[in-house]
Amino acid sequence: MSDQTWLDGTLAVLKEAVEGGTPGQGTAFLDSTKADGSDNHGLLATLSGLNAAQASDPTALGLSVAAHAAHVAYHMEVIVRWQAGERGPFDWPGSFQPAVVDDEAWTTLQARVQAAYQGLLTLAGQQAEWDQDAAGGLVGGLAHVVYHLGAVRQTLKLIG
C-alpha cells in the first residue's frame, strides 16, 4: 500500500470522527448524516449541540464533556508539537481542564478543538515521509479522538 493510500484512508476516518459524515453519503463508523446535514454525530457537531452548563456536568461518569474536549484538543496539539521536535514534559493530568466552563469559555474551547484538528490536518498534509513515529502519532490521534467521541456520546445520555 502506498503512503498516500494509507494517509487518505486514515484522514477520511479522522474527518468523519471530527466533522461527521458527508451529508447523504455512507460512513465508515458513525451513523449517517442526513442529506440535509442533520443527525451529524461527529465531535464538532456533538460539542456545538451543548450549552456551557451541559458541557460542564461531570455526570456519574466523572468527566464533563468540557474536560473531554480540552483533553482531545491537547492530545492533537501534542502530536503536532512532538512532530516539531518537542519532547515534553506534557501536562496530561492538566489536559482535562477546564472541566467547568461558562458560555465564553465553552465557545473558546470548541474553537480550540477545531484549531487543534486543523493543526493535525496541516501536519499530515506537510509530512514528507511517514516513519513509525509520524504514522503512529496520526493513527494514535485518530484512535484517541474516536475513543473520546464515544465517551462524550455516552455522557450525553446522562445529561439528557
C-alpha distance (Angstrom), angle and dihedral (degrees) to the residues before:
residue distance angle dihedral
M1 . . .
S2 3.76 . .
D3 3.78 122.8 .
Q4 3.80 88.7 -116.6
T5 3.81 94.1 53.9
W6 3.80 90.8 48.8
L7 3.79 91.6 46.6
D8 3.81 94.6 47.2
G9 3.80 92.0 51.1
T10 3.79 93.8 46.5
L11 3.80 93.1 47.6
A12 3.82 91.8 47.4
V13 3.80 90.9 57.1
L14 3.82 91.7 43.3
K15 3.81 89.4 51.2
E16 3.79 90.5 51.0
A17 3.81 91.5 49.4
V18 3.80 94.0 49.5
E19 3.80 104.7 28.1
G20 3.81 99.6 25.7
G21 3.76 128.3 -126.0
T22 3.77 124.4 -38.8
P23 3.83 105.9 -95.5
G24 3.80 111.6 -95.4
Q25 3.82 93.9 4.0
G26 3.77 132.0 107.7
T27 3.79 118.8 -99.1
A28 3.78 136.8 -142.9
F29 3.80 96.2 -128.6
L30 3.81 114.7 -23.2
D31 3.78 124.7 86.2
S32 3.79 106.4 -91.6
T33 3.78 120.6 -90.8
K34 3.80 108.6 -124.8
A35 3.79 119.8 -113.5
D36 3.82 90.0 -103.9
G37 3.84 90.4 55.8
S38 3.79 95.8 -106.3
D39 3.80 124.1 129.1
N40 3.80 92.2 40.0
H41 3.81 106.9 168.4
G42 3.82 98.6 -176.1
L43 3.79 121.2 123.3
L44 3.80 97.3 -103.6
A45 3.81 94.3 48.7
T46 3.79 90.9 44.8
L47 3.80 91.5 52.7
S48 3.80 93.8 44.9
G49 3.80 90.0 55.1
L50 3.80 91.4 65.6
N51 3.77 131.8 76.8
A52 3.80 122.7 -138.8
A53 3.80 94.4 -96.7
Q54 3.80 92.0 52.6
A55 3.80 91.4 45.6
S56 3.81 90.0 51.8
D57 3.82 97.3 51.6
P58 3.83 108.2 110.6
T59 3.84 92.7 -161.9
A60 3.77 122.4 -167.4
L61 3.82 88.6 -61.6
G62 3.79 89.7 70.6
L63 3.79 101.8 -128.1
S64 3.76 126.7 84.1
V65 3.79 122.9 -136.5
A66 3.81 87.1 -113.0
A67 3.81 89.7 57.7
H68 3.81 91.0 50.6
A69 3.81 90.8 47.9
A70 3.81 92.9 49.7
H71 3.81 91.2 48.6
V72 3.82 94.1 47.8
A73 3.80 90.5 50.0
Y74 3.79 91.3 48.5
H75 3.80 92.5 49.5
M76 3.81 92.3 52.4
E77 3.81 89.7 46.6
V78 3.81 90.7 51.4
I79 3.82 91.5 51.8
V80 3.80 89.2 56.6
R81 3.81 92.2 44.2
W82 3.83 91.0 48.3
Q83 3.80 92.0 52.5
A84 3.82 87.7 50.0
G85 3.81 88.8 58.2
E86 3.80 102.2 -97.6
R87 3.79 112.3 138.3
G88 3.78 102.2 -175.8
P89 2.87 147.9 -166.3
F90 3.78 88.5 -126.5
D91 3.80 122.0 -163.9
W92 3.80 100.6 -128.9
P93 3.83 96.0 164.0
G94 3.81 89.9 49.7
S95 3.80 91.5 47.9
F96 3.80 90.1 82.7
Q97 3.81 90.8 67.2
P98 2.93 134.3 137.3
A99 3.79 92.7 44.5
V100 3.81 91.9 162.9
V101 3.80 120.5 47.1
D102 3.77 139.6 178.3
D103 3.81 121.2 -143.6
E104 3.80 94.8 -84.4
A105 3.80 94.3 45.9
W106 3.82 91.0 47.2
T107 3.80 91.3 53.4
T108 3.80 89.7 47.3
L109 3.80 92.4 48.8
Q110 3.80 92.5 50.7
A111 3.81 89.0 51.0
R112 3.80 88.9 50.2
V113 3.82 91.2 54.2
Q114 3.82 89.4 49.9
A115 3.83 92.2 48.0
A116 3.82 92.6 47.3
Y117 3.80 89.9 50.8
Q118 3.81 91.1 49.1
G119 3.80 88.9 49.1
L120 3.79 90.5 53.8
L121 3.81 91.2 48.7
T122 3.80 90.3 49.7
L123 3.79 90.7 50.0
A124 3.80 91.1 50.6
G125 3.80 91.1 49.0
Q126 3.80 92.5 50.8
Q127 3.81 97.9 43.0
A128 3.80 105.9 116.7
E129 3.80 97.4 -172.2
W130 3.77 129.0 24.1
D131 3.77 107.3 -141.4
Q132 3.80 121.7 169.5
D133 3.81 92.5 -89.9
A134 3.81 94.6 52.2
A135 3.80 94.9 42.1
G136 3.79 92.2 44.8
G137 3.79 91.0 50.0
L138 3.79 93.0 52.8
V139 3.81 95.3 43.7
G140 3.80 90.3 44.0
G141 3.79 88.7 51.5
L142 3.79 90.6 51.4
A143 3.81 92.7 48.7
H144 3.80 90.8 47.1
V145 3.81 94.0 50.6
V146 3.80 91.1 48.0
Y147 3.82 92.0 48.8
H148 3.81 92.9 51.4
L149 3.81 92.7 42.5
G150 3.80 86.9 57.8
A151 3.79 91.5 46.7
V152 3.81 90.9 50.0
R153 3.80 92.2 48.4
Q154 3.81 90.0 51.3
T155 3.79 90.4 48.1
L156 3.81 89.2 54.1
K157 3.79 89.0 63.0
L158 3.80 88.9 60.8
I159 3.80 97.8 46.7
G160 3.79 94.7 47.7
